[in-house]
Amino acid sequence: MKGRKIAGVAAIAIVSALVALFIYTRFLDKPVIGSGEVTEEQWPAHFTNVFTVPQEGLVDFSEVAENIVHTVVHVKTKTIQENYYQNPIMEFFYGDNYSRSREVKGYGSGVIVSSDGYLITNNHVIEGADEVEVTLNDNRTFRSTVIGRDPSTDIAVLKIDSDRLPYVRYGDSDQLKLGQWVIAIGNPFNLTSTVTAGIVSAKGRSLGLLDSQYRIESFIQTDAALNLGNSGGALVNVNGELVGITTAIISPSGAYAGNSFAIPVNIVKKVVKDLMEYGEVQRAIIGVNIADVTSELAEEANIDVVKGVYITNIVPGGAADEAGMKSGDVIVEFDGKNTNTTSELEEQVSKKRPGDEVQVVVLRNKRRLDYDLVLRNIAGGLDLVRAGEDGGIIFGVRLEPLTLAERSEYRITNGMKVTKVQDGRFDDLGIREGYIIFEVNGKGVNSYEDIKEATENGSELKSLKGIQSNGTYFSYQFRQ
């Protein structure tokens, strides 16, 4: 009995020893990772696949970031706001218009595009600002001048008094492909010179962010992290070329949530050049109302391919009308580029100026037709405009010419649209943004100069006729 007990203990000891030996050789007797003493031959094959990361082919952003960070600036704005209060005591002493001024500060980013101090930012960064200050990456600070703004693309051009500045080179946003690496540089949360990276997630995104009647939205979507303050910053490719101006994010919390958007540089280049040369963007139009081709629309309109841009209406007297295009046509190419969506078509048109000749390919009744178009300006002409030629402040309002579409909609042959209202005679009359004025002192008006001439340079106002935003006509007669 005692002998059996000893044999059992011995058996258990042997089994324990074997188990311990198995565990040691299998799991514990391994080289120490990172010790520097293990050769490649000694490394187990199954660990090599897990821990050895090949360096060839990896993207190194350090050199690009180090160079581009000097071309991105910090834009700071100051705005004086008048806050009105209801205070019976103060109103007794100061009248009904008791108010108190308050300074509001804002911030964003900008990108230097020339050695002599021209830079790009977003229009929404500096809109309404009384003062715009620019701080370079070397901490030098300058007061900047606003050269021009374009709400339709959310681009603004600033100028600082400096030279021999580092600047970014333009790239080609049309060549961007989905999945390509891009780098975003800006000043989120007032943190200067912040670099993030991501890939191009989508192109030609339209988000409905801009309010302008002629808004151009064909954003580059990336997953590079952007936050408040990145607006107006640089989106560059791995070669350090500017491919976009960072503009917006979609987020339920207001902070980065995985998607960010930039204006393609091929749109930016044209807008910047126009603002620097003319002070106004030379906007060309086809003269059509358009919609994306959807499955429902394709079935309803008997279109055999669900792609292209459907023409819902032709504006009389526009480029498309003059060329012979018709409602129901589907635009599939513009100037040699495929146009599968409205945002793609708008992007291509935005690169053109009034007077430019382009070829447009449409599908009509399953036939492919080519048209040669001469693009027009918003008033239906071929002329370029300069800042102040067709707009200015008179009687406290700023006006701009009517488009062909607006003339057709309201069935009038002339008129000016109110785009801004300040203190003045028209404000007292209740004139608001969006109102159309087509007659002043008995004379039809088509331009700012027409109004100046009809009113003796703004000194005499006898009568006024126009249309409210809701289409209602109004008429005023004034005693002299």
Secondary structure, DSSP 8 states (H G I E B T S, - for coil): -HHHHHHHHHHHHHHHHHHHHHHIIIIIS---TTSS---TTTS-HHHHHHH----TT----HHHHHHHGGGEEEEEEEEEEEEE---HHHHHHH-TT-EEEEEEEEEEEEEE-STTSEEEEEHHHHTT-SEEEEE-TTS-EEE-EEEEEETTTTEEEEE-S--S----EE--GGG--TT-EEEEEE-GGG-SSEEEEEEEEEEEE-------TT----EEEE-S---TT-TT-EEE-TTSEEEEEEEEE--SSSS--S-EEEEEHHHHHHHHHHHHHHSS----B-SEEEEE--HHHHHHTT-SSS-SEEEEEE-TTSHHHHHT--TT-EEEEETTEE--SHHHHHHHHHT--TT-EEEEEEEETTEEEEEEEE-B-TTS------TTTS--EETTEEEEE--HHHHHHHT-S--EEEEEE-SSHHHHHT--TT-EEEEETTEE--SHHHHHHHTTTTT---EEEEE-TTS-EEEEE---
